[in-house]
Amino acid sequence: MKLLNPKSERFEHLDEPSRQIMLKTIAFFENKGKARLKHDDHERVWYRDFLDFLKENQIFSSLLTPTAYGGKNCRWDTARNCDFSEILGFYGLPYWYTWQVTILGLGPIWMGKNEAVKQKTAQLLKDGEIFAFGLSEKEHGADLYASEMTLTEIKAGEYRADGGKYYIGNANEAALVSTFGKMADSDEYVFFAVNSQHPNYECVKNVVNSQNYVAQYALHSYPITDGDILTRGQQAWDSSLNTINVGKFNLGWASIGICTHAFYEAIRHAANRKLFSHYVTDFPHVKQLFTDAYARLLAMKLFASRAADYMRSASATDRRYLLYNPMVKMKVTTQGEEVINLLWDVIAAKGFEKDMYFEMAARDIRALPKLEGTVHVNMALIIKFMANFFFNPDVFPEIPGRTDPVNDDFLFNQGPTKGLGKIRFHDFQMAYSRLSLPNIEIFKAQIEVLKTFLATATPSAEQAKDIDFLLIVGELFTLVVYGQLILENAAIQVVENDMIDQIFDFMVRDFSKFALQLYSKPSSTQKQMDLCLQMIQKPVVNSDRFEKIWIDKVYALKEAYQMNE
């Protein structure tokens, strides 16, 4: 596996129509050029040129229409959607964002039972339209229980919708806005579709100061019929959460794209800048910063790509993706922040300059961990899987790498959203036992101490109420899962042992960092502190390995890519 380079990537793992989508999209941005890209960002120009390009090439129609409702090359294929997300993130978060919120808006439609709306949606996608997901509200955020959007029955089959939604991307122009609310007389959950251009739909304002349009909208006695209703009751509730499973996964791929472009720009600048008669990249600490950034970025991509394999292979009896998915949203995006921080420490003030892509990257990378609620929300979800993951493994067939051109049917038929604590996983130790490298061995020893901690120094009832305490435990657990999928994908992608060991160099350090934080918590007991001290380890230093990675993998990219001006 390698970093995306738009100037050389041919997407040979894709079928020809999909390859052309990726190559045409890259050509669109390279022809636009960095100067225009930055101008539009600074002036907050609505990306009409990009939407016109998508319409002309029917790209959303191809990528986001399930095969049953689309033409020959239409399918919802998570693997190629990841490629597209990465490209859009690479060139700028606003372009990714209109894609992302269209995906969210489509979720309740494709998951629903309203065949007429599905057929209409397929045609709207052909026509180049965009979509929106009306879930959050100004006073309640994503607290669905407190939703104040109501649907009031006027007579059989006819209703009026009233209420507001907040922080809704694309809601200024969306052909259909999938809107979540409650029936006024029963509080039954309901999803229904509205049009942003209807006279009873008020686009109140853009609530952010950016190129995106993130709307506050209000419905004023908006007329709804049974023909506009997508789902009701438990199915409406499930489709809201299952849509997030499908859509918010893309946050990690936006981070990967942003970090990759920023990496190319940063190393090109540093390798060509002299200070005190030395190039910046000659300094040992700079080599360390770049190598760490590269290792973390490659790990992000290895993990997210492997998580996509589990999404594509999911079924009613294999729901492991429900652990890996929020980790792409949370872990990959927070690692993206770390990558940008490392690069920024090298290029320093250059990262603020208005002509640099990096200036956008440093701003936008912060948004991604926060677009799906918060890190806390995802970590609270992840912790539910911890007991079964460590202590109650099951047997599953091994999941291969999945780039086959098929529609991911299960994603729109995920079923009930309950029972997360009952989900089982294969034995994570299988991945760790396949390879013996110095830093993997240290990491495995750290994992064993963590298991002992959970079994014999289990957090007390009071500690369990301390969200911060549980977050740190969750970070340690997350690292174990992160390493597992990295190792699984490293075998599939045939990543060199030196590179894998370099990745686990930072994994050992991160594990030690969180163990120290847990040790330092006011409530940690003596036994917990003793075990935390055992988790704190130093990675194996290998200067030959480091120098090889630096020269062959990192410094080799100094002239690899520069966006057209």
Residue pairs with C-beta under 8 A, 6 or more apart in sequence:
1 298
1 301
1 302
1 305
1 489
1 493
1 495
3 260
3 263
3 297
3 298
3 301
3 557
4 86
4 87
4 90
4 256
4 257
4 260
5 264
5 560
5 561
6 26
6 29
6 30
6 87
6 90
6 561
7 560
7 561
8 560
9 22
9 26
10 19
10 23
11 18
11 19
11 22
11 23
11 83
12 19
13 403
14 22
14 80
14 83
14 403
14 405
15 405
17 62
17 73
18 62
18 73
18 77
18 80
18 83
18 405
21 57
21 59
21 62
21 63
21 80
21 84
22 80
22 83
22 84
22 87
24 57
24 59
25 53
25 59
25 84
25 87
25 88
26 87
28 50
28 53
29 37
29 87
29 91
29 95
29 563
30 563
30 564
31 564
32 49
33 563
33 564
33 565
34 355
34 357
34 563
34 564
34 565
35 355
35 565
37 91
37 92
37 357
37 563
38 354
38 355
38 357
38 359
38 360
39 45
40 47
40 211
41 92
41 94
41 211
41 360
42 354
44 209
44 210
44 211
45 211
46 211
46 213
47 94
47 95
47 98
47 211
50 95
50 98
51 98
51 128
51 130
52 128
53 59
54 60
54 128
55 127
55 128
56 128
58 125
58 126
58 128
59 84
60 99
60 102
60 125
60 128
60 130
61 70
61 71
61 74
61 122
61 125
61 126
61 128
62 70
62 73
62 74
63 76
63 77
63 80
63 81
63 84
64 76
64 81
64 102
64 103
64 106
64 125
65 71
65 74
65 75
65 76
65 121
65 122
65 125
66 74
66 75
66 76
66 110
66 407
66 409
66 412
67 74
67 75
67 76
67 407
68 407
69 118
69 119
69 121
69 122
70 122
70 125
75 405
75 406
75 407
75 408
76 110
76 407
76 408
76 411
76 412
77 405
77 406
77 407
77 408
78 249
78 308
78 311
78 312
78 402
78 408
78 411
79 308
79 312
79 402
79 403
79 404
80 403
80 405
81 103
81 250
82 250
82 253
82 304
82 305
82 308
84 99
85 96
85 99
85 100
85 250
85 253
85 254
85 257
86 253
86 254
86 256
86 257
86 260
87 257
88 95
88 96
88 99
88 254
88 257
89 96
89 253
89 254
89 255
89 256
89 257
89 258
90 257
90 258
90 260
90 261
91 257
91 261
92 211
92 360
92 364
93 212
93 254
93 258
93 360
93 364
93 367
93 368
94 210
94 211
94 212
96 250
96 254
96 257
97 169
97 212
98 130
98 169
98 170
98 212
99 250
100 169
100 247
100 250
100 251
100 254
101 130
101 131
101 132
101 133
101 168
101 169
101 170
102 130
102 131
102 132
102 170
102 174
103 246
103 247
103 250
104 131
104 132
104 133
104 135
104 169
104 178
104 243
104 244
104 247
104 248
105 130
105 131
105 132
105 133
105 170
105 174
105 176
105 177
105 178
106 121
106 131
106 178
107 133
107 178
107 239
107 242
107 243
107 244
107 246
107 247
107 412
108 133
108 178
108 180
108 191
108 230
108 231
108 236
108 239
108 240
108 243
109 117
109 118
109 121
109 131
109 176
109 178
109 193
109 230
110 118
110 121
110 412
111 230
111 231
111 235
111 238
111 239
111 242
111 243
111 412
111 413
111 414
112 118
112 191
112 230
112 231
112 235
112 239
113 230
113 231
113 235
114 227
114 229
114 230
114 231
116 227
117 176
117 193
117 227
117 228
117 230
120 176
121 131
121 176
124 131
124 175
124 176
127 175
129 174
129 175
129 176
130 170
130 173
130 174
130 175
131 170
131 174
131 175
131 176
131 177
131 178
132 168
132 169
132 170
132 171
132 174
132 176
132 177
132 178
132 196
132 215
133 168
133 169
133 177
133 178
133 243
133 247
134 149
134 165
134 168
134 171
134 177
134 178
134 179
134 180
134 194
134 217
135 142
135 144
135 165
135 168
135 180
135 240
136 142
136 165
136 166
136 167
136 168
137 143
137 146
137 147
137 148
137 149
137 163
137 164
137 165
137 166
138 164
138 166
138 167
138 216
139 146
139 148
140 146
140 147
140 148
141 373
142 373
144 180
144 189
144 237
144 240
147 163
147 180
147 181
147 182
148 163
148 164
149 161
149 162
149 163
149 164
149 165
149 179
149 180
149 181
149 182
149 219
150 161
150 162
150 163
150 181
150 182
150 183
150 184
151 159
151 160
151 161
151 181
151 182
151 183
151 184
151 190
151 192
151 224
152 159
152 160
152 161
152 162
152 183
152 184
152 185
153 159
153 183
153 184
153 185
154 160
157 225
157 226
158 223
158 224
158 225
159 223
159 224
159 225
160 221
160 222
160 223
160 224
161 179
161 181
161 192
161 194
161 219
161 221
161 222
161 224
162 219
162 220
162 221
162 222
163 181
163 218
163 219
164 204
164 216
164 217
164 218
164 219
165 171
165 177
165 179
165 215
165 216
165 217
165 218
166 207
166 216
167 207
167 214
167 216
168 177
168 214
168 215
168 216
168 217
169 212
169 213
169 214
169 215
170 213
170 215
171 177
171 196
171 203
171 213
171 214
171 215
171 217
172 196
172 203
172 206
172 213
172 215
173 196
173 213
174 195
174 196
175 195
175 196
176 193
176 194
176 195
177 193
177 194
177 195
177 196
177 201
177 217
178 191
178 192
178 193
178 230
178 243
179 191
179 192
179 193
179 194
179 219
180 189
180 190
180 191
180 236
180 240
181 189
181 190
181 191
181 192
182 188
182 189
182 190
183 190
183 232
188 232
188 233
189 232
189 233
189 234
189 236
189 237
189 240
190 229
190 231
190 232
190 233
190 236
191 229
191 230
191 231
191 232
191 236
191 239
191 240
192 224
192 228
192 229
192 230
193 228
193 230
194 201
194 219
194 222
194 224
194 228
195 201
196 203
196 217
198 222
200 219
200 220
200 221
200 222
200 223
201 217
201 218
201 219
201 222
202 217
202 218
202 219
202 220
203 215
203 216
203 217
204 215
204 216
204 217
204 218
205 215
205 216
206 212
206 213
206 214
206 215
207 214
207 215
207 216
208 214
230 236
230 239
231 239
234 416
237 417
238 414
238 415
238 416
238 417
241 417
242 411
242 414
242 417
244 372
245 321
245 322
245 325
245 411
245 414
246 411
246 412
248 325
248 329
248 371
248 372
249 307
249 308
249 311
249 325
249 328
249 329
251 328
251 329
251 332
251 333
251 368
251 369
251 371
251 372
252 300
252 304
252 307
252 328
252 329
252 331
252 332
252 333
252 336
252 368
253 304
253 328
254 368
255 300
255 332
255 333
255 335
255 336
255 365
255 368
256 297
256 300
256 301
256 304
256 332
256 336
258 336
258 340
258 361
258 364
258 365
258 368
259 293
259 297
259 300
259 336
259 339
259 340
259 343
259 361
259 365
260 297
261 357
261 361
261 561
261 563
262 339
262 340
262 343
262 357
262 358
262 361
262 362
262 365
263 293
263 294
263 297
263 339
263 343
263 557
264 557
264 560
264 561
264 562
265 356
265 357
265 358
265 562
266 290
266 293
266 343
266 346
266 347
266 351
266 358
267 281
267 290
267 554
267 555
267 557
267 558
268 558
268 559
268 561
268 562
269 347
269 350
270 279
270 280
270 281
270 286
270 290
270 346
270 347
270 558
271 279
271 280
271 281
271 555
271 558
271 559
272 279
272 558
273 279
273 280
274 280
280 286
280 346
281 287
281 290
281 555
281 558
286 346
287 546
287 550
287 554
287 555
289 342
289 343
289 345
289 346
290 342
290 343
290 346
290 550
290 554
290 555
291 502
291 546
291 549
291 550
291 554
292 342
292 506
293 339
293 342
293 343
294 549
294 553
294 554
295 499
295 502
295 503
295 505
295 506
295 549
296 335
296 338
296 339
296 342
296 503
296 506
297 339
298 495
298 499
298 503
299 335
299 482
299 486
299 503
299 506
299 507
300 332
300 335
300 336
300 339
302 485
302 486
302 489
302 490
302 493
302 495
303 327
303 328
303 331
303 332
303 482
303 485
303 486
303 489
304 328
304 332
305 401
305 489
305 493
306 324
306 485
306 486
306 488
306 489
306 492
307 321
307 324
307 325
307 327
307 328
307 485
308 402
309 399
309 400
309 401
309 402
309 489
310 318
310 320
310 321
310 324
310 399
311 321
311 324
311 325
311 408
311 411
312 402
312 408
313 399
313 402
314 320
314 321
314 410
314 411
314 414
315 410
316 410
316 415
318 396
319 423
320 396
320 423
320 425
320 426
322 385
322 420
322 423
323 382
323 385
323 389
323 423
323 425
323 481
324 481
324 485
326 372
326 378
326 381
326 382
327 378
327 382
327 478
327 481
327 482
329 369
329 372
329 378
330 369
330 372
330 375
330 378
330 379
330 382
330 478
331 478
331 482
333 365
333 368
333 369
334 369
334 375
336 365
336 368
336 369
337 365
337 366
337 369
339 365
340 361
340 362
340 365
343 351
343 358
344 351
344 358
344 362
347 358
350 356
350 358
351 358
351 359
351 362
352 359
352 362
353 359
357 563
369 375
372 378
375 471
376 467
376 471
379 470
379 471
379 474
379 475
379 478
380 467
380 470
380 474
381 420
382 474
382 477
382 478
383 470
383 473
383 474
383 477
384 420
384 421
385 420
385 421
385 423
385 425
386 454
386 473
386 474
386 477
387 421
388 421
388 422
388 423
388 424
388 425
389 425
389 428
389 477
389 480
389 481
390 428
390 451
390 454
390 477
391 451
391 454
391 455
392 424
393 424
393 425
393 426
393 427
393 428
394 424
394 425
394 426
395 426
396 426
400 492
401 489
401 492
401 493
428 480
428 481
428 484
431 483
431 484
431 485
431 487
431 488
432 440
432 443
432 444
432 447
432 483
432 484
432 487
434 487
434 491
435 487
435 490
435 491
435 497
435 500
437 497
437 500
437 501
437 504
438 501
438 539
438 540
438 542
439 501
439 504
439 505
439 507
439 508
439 539
439 540
440 487
440 500
440 501
440 504
442 504
442 508
442 537
442 539
442 540
443 483
443 504
443 507
443 508
443 511
445 537
446 508
446 511
446 512
446 515
446 535
446 537
447 480
449 531
449 534
449 535
450 476
450 477
450 480
450 535
452 531
453 528
453 531
453 532
453 535
454 473
456 527
457 525
457 527
457 528
457 531
459 469
459 470
459 473
460 523
460 525
462 523
463 469
463 470
463 523
464 470
466 521
466 523
468 521
469 518
469 521
469 523
469 524
472 514
472 517
472 518
472 521
473 518
475 514
476 511
476 514
476 515
476 518
476 535
479 507
479 510
479 511
479 514
482 507
483 504
483 507
486 500
486 503
487 500
489 495
490 499
490 500
498 545
498 548
498 549
499 549
499 553
501 540
501 542
501 545
502 545
502 546
502 549
504 539
505 539
505 540
506 539
508 537
508 538
508 539
509 539
511 535
511 537
512 535
512 536
512 537
512 538
515 532
515 533
515 535
515 536
516 532
516 536
518 524
518 528
518 532
519 528
519 529
519 532
519 533
519 536
524 532
